[in-house]
Amino acid sequence: MKRKIIFADFFRTNGVLMGSILIALVGFWLVFLVILPQISMLDYSFRFNLPPAQQGGPRDVYTLSNYQHLLYGSDATHQTYNTIDLMVFLRTIVAAILVTIFDMILCYPLAYFLGQSRGSGFVRLLVVLLIIPYWINEILRAFALRIIFGDAGMINEVLMFLHLTREPIDFIRQDVALYAGLGYAYILLMLFPMYNVIESLDRNQIEAARDMGASWPRIHRRIVIPHAKPGIASGCTMVFMLSAGALAAPQILGGPSSLWFTQLVYQWFNNSLNWQQGAAYAIVLLVSTIIIVLTFMRIFKVSMGDIGK
Amino acid sequence: MKSLNLSRLAFALYLLIFFTYLMGPLLVMSLTAFNSPSFPSASPWECFTFEWFSVLWHDNHIREGIYYSVIIGIGTVVLSVSMGLAASIVLTQIWPRFRSAFYTMIIAPILIPGVVIGISTLVFWDRVGRLLGAGEGSALNGFFHNGLFLTILGQSSFIASYAMLVFVARLQRFDPGLTEAALDLGATHTQAFRKILLPFMRPAIASASVLAFLASFENYNTTTFTIVDYKTLTTVLAQKVRLGIDPSISALAFSIITLTVLAALAVEAFRRHSANRLAARLRGGAAGRLLSGFFRGNVPAVLLVLLSMAVIVTAGVAQRYDPTQCKVAVQAAKKAEIQRRIKALQESRKARESAAPATPAPKAPNANSGAFGNVFAPNNLPGAPGASQTAPAQESPSQKPGNGAFGNVFAPGNLSGASDAPDAAPDSPPARPDNGSGFGNVFDPNNLSGVSGGN
């Protein structure tokens, strides 16, 4: 399939009708569902929130005020920073990174085990067991954790039974439930990419290394992890992006005072009806997460083409 | 050898932790679907009941949500599978120099936060509507603000990427020579596509459709913005869970889990079946025609049948089963428990007023007789040393409201009579009235005060 073709060749290979249908579908997807919506959101984020009558009028000009609001709040003099929103933003990013690392550490041994021991019935059973929670609704999974982490939930009862605590611990207010829930929601998106790449690793390489006297940590560091890097990167990218952009888990498992950055976006849209402000916050979230992912990819030397494999 | 055993043990422990983390919440949630308290909880176990399934069945919001979820799911499958297929075909033919850029573009929607996709879809089509001159109230305006339309577009924009990944994997094994042969033999491009490529892609189309439907069905982040004034199952659920939770949601989750397990078993059973048949054909025997052949050497198929039968039997039993009697008993036990606690409180107050530390108090009436009575509690044995002296005060901390049908029979506080603890009487806290959550306090550490704190 690696022939150089240009546009005319494309229609020669596929025929005019089929070629046009293909182009139309891909074009519709990329232009109308991906590119233009993002551009119009970007455009929106630079505008004032005007009543419909004034839209397109003389006051409908570009402005940075929506972004200034994230930095300085409603303070017009720009003296004090909008610490509440900025802290929420910072915490969202840091917590998403921590959740990613947690999932990565938790998944790696299992991915290695599943990837390297092929065929046995036990492994098949484990894979089926893994797939079941994957198809349960994200909201229902968060709900399950809420039952467990509640004041009178399973975990508090066990802790009190073991004398580890006298009073029930408020896991929801402490955000423990939220972090556990985020790790729980996306853990399989970490596991499956890792499993796929480790499965393709030739067993003989590991055995050769062992015959030469390499220790287990060394085998993992020098052979398995370099081979699994695309899968690890893919899993980490997905878990990070999804948990930074999660909405259901924070809404259900977050404490009353704690807010996830997506919840701020949600509030601007649905409670304050200030779409422009919400769009600005969404752009900030999108751009900063992309920058973080690209930075990490540069540090660990993985390319975009590895994602999703 | 020893270190090998140790590391094996550590790995088994790790597997246990991993699967507890993965499965534990779902199991506990499934249990709560069958317990009668109106707040979902697995302990204390009150009454086994099916009532939450009937509550779920009669919930019109959830029904409506499922209805719209299915409509949106079908629309999303059609749109995203065709776009994903087209993109994967273009990807295999595109000029190599553009390939990685194109790949980045079609994979990007997976990585964009769902919230952002939802917002951008909403904003963009609002603007398109205005550009086309659709004012307030016109039919066109209604179209561009239609929740179903917007949700299908918003979801398709990233679900198409999932579908594309499935197709790319399959297309790598396609031999383009087949299409060329068909064209040489005089087929039109459309015919070649329909008769050669499409049949080859059929398994991938099937799995991409299932994937797309499920992804659409359970999507929340995008849907919550684009749905406007409609509702889907996920938005209904999110609203319910945020406003207050009740076990009918557990019942829904349990139903979904059961369906998932059944579907997984069915897929596995048929996969195993065709593998078996292939093996039999290779051996030269004729097998797989009869039903018995279907089950031979096919564990998933057997499990599938057993589980389906269990579901049917359970559903049948559920029609007859009536937990009213149990509930009445639990109610009565709770009421008696409250009465008793009030009494115990009065007693302990009286005892505290009258009893100086050294003077023996009159033998207190045992306030701790739960539904099962306290026949076996040591306090009922008059010979127990020190029992008469400390009983009232020791009992009081373990008297919490809302102890379930189990009473406090097993609470270690009942054993307090065995230990000699004269000083505990004035210090022990009164019963806490703030604990009326209905969960019982069997595990409350205060119940143990007689053992640990008494000396």
Boltz contact constraints between the chains, C-beta under 6 A:
constraints:
  - contact:
      token1: [A, 1]
      token2: [B, 92]
      max_distance: 6.0
  - contact:
      token1: [A, 14]
      token2: [B, 189]
      max_distance: 6.0
  - contact:
      token1: [A, 15]
      token2: [B, 189]
      max_distance: 6.0
  - contact:
      token1: [A, 17]
      token2: [B, 190]
      max_distance: 6.0
  - contact:
      token1: [A, 18]
      token2: [B, 189]
      max_distance: 6.0
  - contact:
      token1: [A, 18]
      token2: [B, 190]
      max_distance: 6.0
  - contact:
      token1: [A, 18]
      token2: [B, 193]
      max_distance: 6.0
  - contact:
      token1: [A, 22]
      token2: [B, 86]
      max_distance: 6.0
  - contact:
      token1: [A, 22]
      token2: [B, 89]
      max_distance: 6.0
  - contact:
      token1: [A, 22]
      token2: [B, 90]
      max_distance: 6.0
  - contact:
      token1: [A, 25]
      token2: [B, 82]
      max_distance: 6.0
  - contact:
      token1: [A, 25]
      token2: [B, 83]
      max_distance: 6.0
  - contact:
      token1: [A, 25]
      token2: [B, 86]
      max_distance: 6.0
  - contact:
      token1: [A, 26]
      token2: [B, 86]
      max_distance: 6.0
  - contact:
      token1: [A, 26]
      token2: [B, 87]
      max_distance: 6.0
  - contact:
      token1: [A, 26]
      token2: [B, 90]
      max_distance: 6.0
  - contact:
      token1: [A, 29]
      token2: [B, 83]
      max_distance: 6.0
  - contact:
      token1: [A, 29]
      token2: [B, 160]
      max_distance: 6.0
  - contact:
      token1: [A, 33]
      token2: [B, 157]
      max_distance: 6.0
  - contact:
      token1: [A, 34]
      token2: [B, 109]
      max_distance: 6.0
  - contact:
      token1: [A, 34]
      token2: [B, 157]
      max_distance: 6.0
  - contact:
      token1: [A, 36]
      token2: [B, 124]
      max_distance: 6.0
  - contact:
      token1: [A, 37]
      token2: [B, 120]
      max_distance: 6.0
  - contact:
      token1: [A, 37]
      token2: [B, 121]
      max_distance: 6.0
  - contact:
      token1: [A, 37]
      token2: [B, 124]
      max_distance: 6.0
  - contact:
      token1: [A, 38]
      token2: [B, 120]
      max_distance: 6.0
  - contact:
      token1: [A, 40]
      token2: [B, 123]
      max_distance: 6.0
  - contact:
      token1: [A, 40]
      token2: [B, 124]
      max_distance: 6.0
  - contact:
      token1: [A, 40]
      token2: [B, 127]
      max_distance: 6.0
  - contact:
      token1: [A, 41]
      token2: [B, 119]
      max_distance: 6.0
  - contact:
      token1: [A, 41]
      token2: [B, 120]
      max_distance: 6.0
  - contact:
      token1: [A, 41]
      token2: [B, 123]
      max_distance: 6.0
  - contact:
      token1: [A, 44]
      token2: [B, 123]
      max_distance: 6.0
  - contact:
      token1: [A, 109]
      token2: [B, 14]
      max_distance: 6.0
  - contact:
      token1: [A, 110]
      token2: [B, 18]
      max_distance: 6.0
  - contact:
      token1: [A, 128]
      token2: [B, 264]
      max_distance: 6.0
  - contact:
      token1: [A, 132]
      token2: [B, 260]
      max_distance: 6.0
  - contact:
      token1: [A, 133]
      token2: [B, 22]
      max_distance: 6.0
  - contact:
      token1: [A, 135]
      token2: [B, 214]
      max_distance: 6.0
  - contact:
      token1: [A, 135]
      token2: [B, 260]
      max_distance: 6.0
  - contact:
      token1: [A, 137]
      token2: [B, 218]
      max_distance: 6.0
  - contact:
      token1: [A, 138]
      token2: [B, 220]
      max_distance: 6.0
  - contact:
      token1: [A, 139]
      token2: [B, 234]
      max_distance: 6.0
  - contact:
      token1: [A, 139]
      token2: [B, 237]
      max_distance: 6.0
  - contact:
      token1: [A, 139]
      token2: [B, 238]
      max_distance: 6.0
  - contact:
      token1: [A, 140]
      token2: [B, 253]
      max_distance: 6.0
  - contact:
      token1: [A, 143]
      token2: [B, 241]
      max_distance: 6.0
  - contact:
      token1: [A, 143]
      token2: [B, 249]
      max_distance: 6.0
  - contact:
      token1: [A, 144]
      token2: [B, 25]
      max_distance: 6.0
  - contact:
      token1: [A, 144]
      token2: [B, 26]
      max_distance: 6.0
  - contact:
      token1: [A, 144]
      token2: [B, 29]
      max_distance: 6.0
  - contact:
      token1: [A, 145]
      token2: [B, 25]
      max_distance: 6.0
  - contact:
      token1: [A, 147]
      token2: [B, 29]
      max_distance: 6.0
  - contact:
      token1: [A, 147]
      token2: [B, 32]
      max_distance: 6.0
  - contact:
      token1: [A, 147]
      token2: [B, 40]
      max_distance: 6.0
  - contact:
      token1: [A, 148]
      token2: [B, 25]
      max_distance: 6.0
  - contact:
      token1: [A, 148]
      token2: [B, 28]
      max_distance: 6.0
  - contact:
      token1: [A, 152]
      token2: [B, 437]
      max_distance: 6.0
  - contact:
      token1: [A, 152]
      token2: [B, 439]
      max_distance: 6.0
  - contact:
      token1: [A, 154]
      token2: [B, 28]
      max_distance: 6.0
  - contact:
      token1: [A, 157]
      token2: [B, 443]
      max_distance: 6.0
  - contact:
      token1: [A, 160]
      token2: [B, 443]
      max_distance: 6.0
  - contact:
      token1: [A, 160]
      token2: [B, 445]
      max_distance: 6.0
  - contact:
      token1: [A, 161]
      token2: [B, 443]
      max_distance: 6.0
  - contact:
      token1: [A, 163]
      token2: [B, 445]
      max_distance: 6.0
  - contact:
      token1: [A, 166]
      token2: [B, 445]
      max_distance: 6.0
  - contact:
      token1: [A, 241]
      token2: [B, 111]
      max_distance: 6.0
  - contact:
      token1: [A, 245]
      token2: [B, 113]
      max_distance: 6.0
  - contact:
      token1: [A, 245]
      token2: [B, 114]
      max_distance: 6.0
  - contact:
      token1: [A, 245]
      token2: [B, 115]
      max_distance: 6.0
  - contact:
      token1: [A, 247]
      token2: [B, 115]
      max_distance: 6.0
  - contact:
      token1: [A, 247]
      token2: [B, 221]
      max_distance: 6.0
  - contact:
      token1: [A, 248]
      token2: [B, 220]
      max_distance: 6.0
  - contact:
      token1: [A, 251]
      token2: [B, 242]
      max_distance: 6.0
  - contact:
      token1: [A, 252]
      token2: [B, 241]
      max_distance: 6.0
  - contact:
      token1: [A, 262]
      token2: [B, 115]
      max_distance: 6.0
  - contact:
      token1: [A, 265]
      token2: [B, 115]
      max_distance: 6.0
  - contact:
      token1: [A, 282]
      token2: [B, 116]
      max_distance: 6.0
  - contact:
      token1: [A, 282]
      token2: [B, 119]
      max_distance: 6.0
  - contact:
      token1: [A, 286]
      token2: [B, 116]
      max_distance: 6.0
  - contact:
      token1: [A, 304]
      token2: [B, 104]
      max_distance: 6.0
  - contact:
      token1: [A, 305]
      token2: [B, 100]
      max_distance: 6.0
  - contact:
      token1: [A, 307]
      token2: [B, 107]
      max_distance: 6.0
  - contact:
      token1: [A, 308]
      token2: [B, 107]
      max_distance: 6.0
  - contact:
      token1: [A, 308]
      token2: [B, 165]
      max_distance: 6.0
